[in-house]
Amino acid sequence: MGENAEKLIAVILFTATIHMIDTLSYSVRLAGIRTKRLAMALSLFNIIVLAARTANMIQAPLLGSMVDRAIAGGQVGMLLKSFRIIILSATVGSIIGAALIPSFVEIFSKGIIALERAGSVPGLLGTVVYQGSFRKIRSSLKKPGFGILKRLKLDRIPPTFLLLNLFITAVSTIGVLAAIYAGALVPDYRITASQLSGIINGAATILLAVVVDPQAAMITDQTLQGLRERQEANTMVVLLVAGKILGTVLSQLIFLPASQIVVFITRVIV
């Protein structure tokens, strides 16, 4: 197996992990509603998010190295297939995350209560290691099912922010990838092109923070206050997860156009 193949496999695994954790993040709200400890749920999940951020930090240099070697070896044409596979791994990771949500809600709900008893994260980790909690975790695993789809309540969930979630996911999935691939198309200015990923992801993050997150937070809080049924929060999570998966599929379609836009902007800048 060549060095580039090894790097591609590593990037695929990191990308799948990142998107799996991103998908699981939607279910944190359900665990917070179940335990009525939303703030504690979000705080505990931030520990898991650190794993995704670490994977992201390692992923980007590996991608850059793949592009540098392709440019040096005159094999830029081979990159597109590799990037398509990486985007596909984002879809696979999102599907795995969706399948793990029932188990994650169950395990995370118990983890929140355990954290409250332990009083600290180190105390919680000690409980997991020394009190045989791994067996309890194994017993909490649940098979994913489609029964929840029969109980969806779509009438009180605004469709606009769900469509925006799909679009934002598509853009954020290929933000870095499109910028790095654009750098391979204009190798003399690839540093400029790669730096444009921050603008792409920044725009997606702003839309997420302004449109999607506040609406999701409002539905969650109203459920905690008893103003909405819990099934409405479940419906919100199902639709957000569906948008996440479909967004990674849509990113396959917009990848090349996004790369060409980055190339155009790069040439305008330089």
C-alpha positions as CSV (number, residue, x, y, z in Angstrom):
1,M,0.0,0.0,0.0
2,G,1.4,3.4,-1.1
3,E,1.9,6.3,1.2
4,N,-0.9,8.3,-0.5
5,A,-3.3,5.3,0.0
6,E,-2.4,5.2,3.7
7,K,-3.1,8.9,4.0
8,L,-6.4,8.6,2.1
9,I,-7.5,5.8,4.5
10,A,-6.6,8.0,7.5
11,V,-8.5,11.0,6.1
12,I,-11.5,8.8,5.4
13,L,-11.5,7.5,9.0
14,F,-11.1,11.0,10.4
15,T,-13.8,12.4,8.2
16,A,-16.3,9.6,9.1
17,T,-15.5,10.1,12.8
18,I,-16.0,13.9,12.6
19,H,-19.4,13.5,10.9
20,M,-20.5,10.7,13.2
21,I,-19.9,12.9,16.2
22,D,-21.6,15.9,14.4
23,T,-24.7,13.7,13.9
24,L,-24.7,12.5,17.4
25,S,-24.7,16.1,18.6
26,Y,-28.3,16.4,17.6
27,S,-29.3,13.8,20.1
28,V,-27.7,15.6,23.0
29,R,-30.9,17.7,23.2
30,L,-33.0,14.6,23.6
31,A,-30.8,13.4,26.5
32,G,-31.1,16.8,28.1
33,I,-34.9,16.8,27.8
34,R,-35.1,13.2,29.2
35,T,-33.0,14.1,32.2
36,K,-34.1,17.7,32.4
37,R,-30.5,18.7,32.6
38,L,-29.8,20.3,29.2
39,A,-26.9,22.5,30.3
40,M,-25.1,19.5,31.8
41,A,-25.8,17.4,28.7
42,L,-24.2,20.1,26.5
43,S,-21.2,20.4,28.8
44,L,-20.6,16.7,28.9
45,F,-20.9,16.4,25.1
46,N,-18.2,19.1,24.7
47,I,-15.7,16.5,25.9
48,I,-16.7,14.3,22.9
49,V,-16.5,17.2,20.6
50,L,-12.8,17.6,21.5
51,A,-12.2,14.2,19.7
52,A,-13.8,15.6,16.5
53,R,-11.8,18.8,16.7
54,T,-8.6,16.8,17.2
55,A,-9.4,14.6,14.2
56,N,-10.1,17.7,12.1
57,M,-6.7,19.2,13.1
58,I,-5.0,16.1,11.8
59,Q,-7.1,15.7,8.7
60,A,-6.3,19.0,7.1
61,P,-2.5,18.6,7.0
62,L,-2.9,15.1,5.6
63,L,-5.1,16.4,2.8
64,G,-2.6,19.2,2.1
65,S,0.2,16.6,1.9
66,M,-1.9,14.5,-0.6
67,V,-2.3,17.5,-2.8
68,D,1.4,18.5,-2.6
69,R,2.4,15.0,-3.6
70,A,-0.1,14.9,-6.5
71,I,1.1,18.2,-7.8
72,A,4.8,17.2,-7.5
73,G,4.1,13.9,-9.3
74,G,1.8,15.3,-12.0
75,Q,-1.2,13.3,-10.8
76,V,-3.7,16.1,-10.0
77,G,-6.3,14.3,-12.2
78,M,-6.3,11.4,-9.7
79,L,-7.3,13.6,-6.8
80,L,-10.9,14.1,-7.7
81,K,-11.7,10.4,-7.2
82,S,-10.0,10.5,-3.8
83,F,-12.0,13.6,-2.7
84,R,-15.2,12.0,-3.9
85,I,-14.4,9.0,-1.6
86,I,-13.7,11.3,1.3
87,I,-17.1,13.0,0.8
88,L,-18.7,9.6,0.7
89,S,-17.1,8.8,4.0
90,A,-18.8,11.8,5.5
91,T,-22.2,10.4,4.4
92,V,-21.2,7.0,5.9
93,G,-20.2,8.6,9.1
94,S,-23.4,10.5,9.3
95,I,-25.5,7.3,8.8
96,I,-23.5,5.5,11.5
97,G,-24.1,8.4,13.8
98,A,-27.8,8.3,13.0
99,A,-27.9,4.5,13.8
100,L,-26.2,5.1,17.1
101,I,-28.6,7.8,18.3
102,P,-31.0,5.5,20.3
103,S,-28.1,3.9,22.1
104,F,-26.3,7.3,22.6
105,V,-29.4,8.9,24.1
106,E,-29.7,6.0,26.6
107,I,-26.0,6.0,27.5
108,F,-25.7,9.7,27.6
109,S,-28.8,10.1,29.8
110,K,-27.2,7.7,32.3
111,G,-23.9,9.5,32.0
112,I,-25.5,12.9,32.9
113,I,-27.0,11.4,36.1
114,A,-23.7,9.8,36.9
115,L,-21.8,13.1,36.3
116,E,-24.2,14.8,38.7
117,R,-23.5,12.2,41.4
118,A,-19.7,12.2,40.8
119,G,-19.5,16.0,40.8
120,S,-16.7,16.2,38.2
121,V,-15.6,14.6,34.9
122,P,-12.5,12.9,36.5
123,G,-14.9,11.4,39.1
124,L,-17.2,10.2,36.4
125,L,-14.3,8.6,34.5
126,G,-13.2,6.9,37.7
127,T,-16.7,5.5,38.2
128,V,-16.7,4.1,34.6
129,V,-13.3,2.4,35.1
130,Y,-13.6,1.1,38.7
131,Q,-17.3,0.3,39.1
132,G,-17.9,-1.9,36.1
133,S,-19.9,0.7,34.2
134,F,-18.8,-0.8,30.8
135,R,-21.3,-3.6,31.4
136,K,-24.0,-1.1,31.9
137,I,-23.0,0.7,28.7
138,R,-23.2,-2.6,26.8
139,S,-26.6,-3.3,28.2
140,S,-27.8,0.2,27.1
141,L,-27.1,-0.5,23.4
142,K,-30.2,-0.4,21.3
143,K,-31.0,-1.4,17.8
144,P,-32.0,1.5,15.5
145,G,-35.6,1.2,14.3
146,F,-37.9,3.0,12.1
147,G,-40.8,3.1,14.5
148,I,-40.1,6.7,15.4
149,L,-40.8,7.7,11.8
150,K,-44.5,6.7,12.3
151,R,-44.8,9.1,15.2
152,L,-43.3,12.2,13.5
153,K,-45.2,15.5,14.1
154,L,-44.3,17.7,11.1
155,D,-47.0,20.4,11.5
156,R,-45.2,22.4,14.2
157,I,-41.7,22.2,12.9
158,P,-40.7,25.1,10.6
159,P,-39.5,23.7,7.2
160,T,-37.3,26.7,6.4
161,F,-34.6,26.0,9.0
162,L,-34.6,22.3,8.1
163,L,-33.9,23.2,4.4
164,L,-31.2,25.6,5.6
165,N,-29.7,22.9,7.7
166,L,-29.4,20.7,4.6
167,F,-27.7,23.5,2.6
168,I,-25.4,24.4,5.5
169,T,-24.3,20.8,5.9
170,A,-23.6,20.5,2.2
171,V,-21.4,23.6,2.2
172,S,-19.6,22.9,5.5
173,T,-18.9,19.3,4.3
174,I,-16.9,20.4,1.3
175,G,-15.7,23.8,2.5
176,V,-12.1,22.7,3.3
177,L,-12.1,20.0,0.6
178,A,-13.1,22.4,-2.2
179,A,-10.5,25.0,-1.1
180,I,-7.7,22.4,-1.0
181,Y,-8.8,20.8,-4.3
182,A,-8.9,24.3,-5.9
183,G,-5.3,24.7,-4.7
184,A,-4.4,21.7,-6.8
185,L,-6.1,23.3,-9.8
186,V,-4.1,26.5,-9.4
187,P,-0.9,25.1,-7.8
188,D,1.0,28.4,-8.0
189,Y,-1.6,30.0,-5.7
190,R,-2.7,27.0,-3.6
191,I,-2.0,28.7,-0.3
192,T,-4.3,31.5,-1.2
193,A,-7.0,29.0,-2.3
194,S,-6.7,26.9,0.8
195,Q,-7.1,30.0,3.0
196,L,-10.5,30.7,1.4
197,S,-11.9,27.6,3.2
198,G,-12.3,29.8,6.3
199,I,-14.6,32.2,4.4
200,I,-16.8,29.3,3.1
201,N,-17.1,27.6,6.5
202,G,-17.4,30.9,8.3
203,A,-20.5,31.8,6.1
204,A,-22.0,28.3,6.9
205,T,-21.3,28.8,10.6
206,I,-23.0,32.2,10.7
207,L,-26.1,30.8,9.0
208,L,-26.1,27.9,11.4
209,A,-25.8,30.2,14.5
210,V,-28.4,32.7,13.2
211,V,-31.0,30.5,11.7
212,V,-30.8,26.8,12.7
213,D,-29.4,26.7,16.3
214,P,-31.8,29.3,17.8
215,Q,-34.8,27.5,16.3
216,A,-33.6,24.2,17.6
217,A,-32.9,25.7,21.0
218,M,-36.4,27.2,21.2
219,I,-38.1,23.9,20.4
220,T,-35.9,22.2,23.0
221,D,-36.6,24.8,25.7
222,Q,-40.4,24.8,24.9
223,T,-40.3,21.0,25.3
224,L,-38.6,21.3,28.7
225,Q,-41.2,23.8,29.8
226,G,-44.0,21.5,28.8
227,L,-45.2,23.8,25.9
228,R,-44.4,21.2,23.3
229,E,-44.8,17.4,23.4
230,R,-41.5,15.4,23.6
231,Q,-42.4,13.9,20.2
232,E,-42.0,17.2,18.6
233,A,-38.4,17.4,19.8
234,N,-37.9,13.8,18.5
235,T,-39.3,15.0,15.2
236,M,-36.9,17.9,15.1
237,V,-33.9,15.7,15.7
238,V,-35.0,13.1,13.1
239,L,-35.4,15.9,10.5
240,L,-32.1,17.5,11.4
241,V,-30.3,14.1,11.1
242,A,-32.0,13.4,7.8
243,G,-30.9,16.9,6.6
244,K,-27.4,16.1,7.7
245,I,-27.2,12.9,5.7
246,L,-28.8,14.4,2.6
247,G,-26.6,17.4,3.0
248,T,-23.5,15.2,2.6
249,V,-25.0,13.6,-0.5
250,L,-25.8,17.1,-1.9
251,S,-22.2,18.1,-1.2
252,Q,-21.1,15.6,-3.9
253,L,-23.1,17.7,-6.5
254,I,-21.7,21.0,-5.4
255,F,-18.1,20.0,-4.8
256,L,-16.8,20.8,-8.3
257,P,-18.8,24.0,-8.7
258,A,-17.6,25.1,-5.3
259,S,-14.0,24.3,-6.2
260,Q,-14.3,26.4,-9.5
261,I,-15.7,29.3,-7.5
262,V,-12.7,29.1,-5.2
263,V,-10.4,29.0,-8.2
264,F,-12.1,32.1,-9.7
265,I,-11.9,34.1,-6.4
266,T,-8.3,33.1,-6.0
267,R,-7.4,34.4,-9.5
268,V,-9.3,37.6,-8.7
269,I,-7.3,38.1,-5.5
270,V,-3.9,37.4,-7.0
